[in-house]
Amino acid sequence: ETGPGVPKIDLKHLVAAQLLHVGDVIVCKKKEGTIAADGYINFNGKKMKSVSSFAHSCGVQRTVSGWRTCFFQNESLQEIRDRYARAGSSGQGGGAGGGAA
């Protein structure tokens, strides 16, 4: 979940942790987008800067979380993001933090 004190987890974090990969196809309402190297989603010739913007472009209401309505291989992106957050908080690696610039 998101909120005060909760670090923001984006697609680029999930790609860095190898939970998702560049080129993976994300599905929302039977529409497909592809994960780009910069962590955006390529959809209909446009770069969607967030999962929510992709979901909204697919017809999901703005009051609904795109993370809950977009899927990779029948698993919601919210479930994948939660798995990443749990791994980071358990000290087992693969979670929040790490990465280099």
The 8 nearest C-alpha neighbors of each residue, nearest first, counted from 0:
[[1, 2, 5, 81, 77, 80, 7, 84],
 [0, 2, 5, 7, 3, 6, 4, 8],
 [1, 3, 5, 4, 0, 6, 7, 8],
 [4, 2, 5, 1, 6, 7, 0, 8],
 [3, 5, 2, 6, 1, 7, 0, 8],
 [6, 4, 2, 3, 1, 7, 0, 8],
 [7, 5, 8, 4, 1, 95, 2, 3],
 [6, 8, 5, 9, 1, 2, 0, 95],
 [7, 9, 12, 6, 10, 80, 95, 13],
 [10, 8, 11, 12, 7, 13, 38, 49],
 [9, 11, 13, 38, 12, 14, 8, 39],
 [10, 12, 38, 14, 9, 13, 15, 37],
 [13, 11, 15, 10, 14, 9, 8, 16],
 [12, 14, 10, 16, 18, 11, 15, 19],
 [13, 15, 19, 17, 11, 20, 16, 12],
 [16, 14, 12, 17, 13, 11, 98, 18],
 [15, 17, 13, 93, 14, 18, 12, 94],
 [18, 16, 14, 19, 15, 20, 13, 93],
 [17, 19, 13, 16, 14, 20, 79, 15],
 [20, 18, 14, 17, 13, 23, 21, 16],
 [21, 19, 14, 23, 22, 17, 18, 34],
 [20, 22, 34, 35, 36, 23, 14, 19],
 [21, 23, 34, 33, 20, 35, 24, 36],
 [24, 22, 20, 34, 33, 21, 25, 19],
 [23, 25, 33, 32, 31, 22, 26, 34],
 [24, 26, 71, 32, 70, 31, 33, 69],
 [27, 25, 31, 70, 30, 69, 29, 71],
 [26, 28, 69, 30, 29, 68, 54, 57],
 [27, 29, 30, 57, 26, 58, 68, 69],
 [30, 28, 27, 26, 31, 57, 25, 69],
 [31, 29, 27, 28, 26, 57, 32, 25],
 [32, 30, 26, 25, 24, 27, 29, 33],
 [31, 33, 42, 25, 41, 24, 40, 26],
 [32, 34, 24, 41, 40, 22, 23, 25],
 [33, 35, 40, 21, 22, 23, 39, 38],
 [36, 34, 21, 39, 38, 37, 40, 33],
 [35, 37, 38, 21, 34, 39, 11, 22],
 [38, 36, 35, 39, 11, 34, 40, 21],
 [39, 37, 11, 10, 35, 36, 34, 40],
 [38, 40, 48, 35, 47, 37, 46, 34],
 [41, 39, 34, 47, 33, 46, 35, 32],
 [40, 42, 46, 33, 32, 45, 47, 34],
 [43, 41, 32, 45, 44, 40, 46, 33],
 [44, 42, 45, 41, 32, 46, 31, 56],
 [43, 45, 42, 41, 46, 47, 32, 40],
 [46, 44, 42, 43, 41, 47, 40, 48],
 [47, 45, 41, 40, 39, 48, 42, 44],
 [46, 48, 40, 53, 39, 49, 52, 41],
 [49, 47, 39, 46, 52, 40, 50, 38],
 [50, 48, 52, 51, 47, 39, 53, 40],
 [49, 51, 53, 52, 65, 66, 54, 48],
 [50, 52, 65, 54, 49, 53, 55, 64],
 [51, 53, 55, 49, 54, 50, 47, 56],
 [52, 54, 56, 50, 51, 55, 47, 57],
 [55, 53, 51, 57, 65, 56, 59, 52],
 [54, 56, 59, 52, 58, 57, 53, 51],
 [55, 57, 53, 54, 58, 52, 59, 51],
 [58, 56, 54, 55, 59, 53, 28, 27],
 [59, 57, 55, 56, 60, 54, 28, 27],
 [58, 60, 55, 54, 57, 61, 63, 56],
 [61, 59, 62, 63, 55, 58, 54, 64],
 [60, 62, 63, 55, 59, 64, 51, 65],
 [61, 63, 60, 64, 59, 65, 55, 51],
 [64, 62, 61, 60, 65, 59, 67, 68],
 [65, 63, 66, 67, 51, 62, 68, 61],
 [64, 66, 51, 54, 68, 67, 50, 69],
 [65, 67, 77, 76, 64, 68, 69, 50],
 [68, 66, 77, 65, 64, 75, 69, 76],
 [67, 69, 65, 66, 27, 70, 75, 64],
 [70, 68, 27, 26, 75, 66, 67, 76],
 [69, 71, 75, 26, 74, 76, 25, 73],
 [70, 72, 25, 74, 73, 75, 26, 24],
 [71, 73, 74, 70, 25, 75, 24, 26],
 [74, 72, 71, 70, 75, 26, 69, 76],
 [75, 73, 70, 71, 72, 76, 78, 79],
 [76, 74, 70, 77, 78, 69, 67, 71],
 [75, 77, 79, 66, 78, 70, 69, 80],
 [78, 76, 66, 80, 75, 67, 79, 81],
 [79, 77, 81, 75, 76, 80, 82, 74],
 [78, 80, 76, 82, 77, 81, 83, 75],
 [79, 81, 77, 83, 82, 78, 76, 84],
 [82, 80, 84, 78, 83, 79, 77, 85],
 [81, 83, 79, 85, 80, 84, 78, 86],
 [82, 84, 94, 80, 86, 81, 85, 87],
 [83, 85, 81, 87, 82, 86, 94, 88],
 [86, 84, 82, 88, 87, 83, 89, 81],
 [87, 85, 94, 83, 89, 84, 88, 91],
 [94, 88, 86, 95, 84, 85, 89, 90],
 [87, 89, 85, 90, 86, 84, 94, 95],
 [90, 88, 86, 91, 87, 85, 92, 94],
 [89, 91, 88, 92, 87, 86, 94, 93],
 [92, 90, 89, 86, 87, 93, 94, 88],
 [93, 91, 94, 90, 87, 86, 89, 95],
 [92, 94, 16, 86, 87, 83, 91, 95],
 [87, 95, 93, 86, 83, 92, 84, 96],
 [96, 94, 87, 84, 97, 93, 83, 12],
 [95, 97, 94, 98, 87, 93, 12, 92],
 [98, 96, 99, 95, 94, 93, 92, 15],
 [97, 99, 96, 100, 15, 12, 16, 95],
 [100, 98, 97, 96, 15, 12, 11, 95],
 [99, 98, 97, 15, 96, 11, 12, 37]]
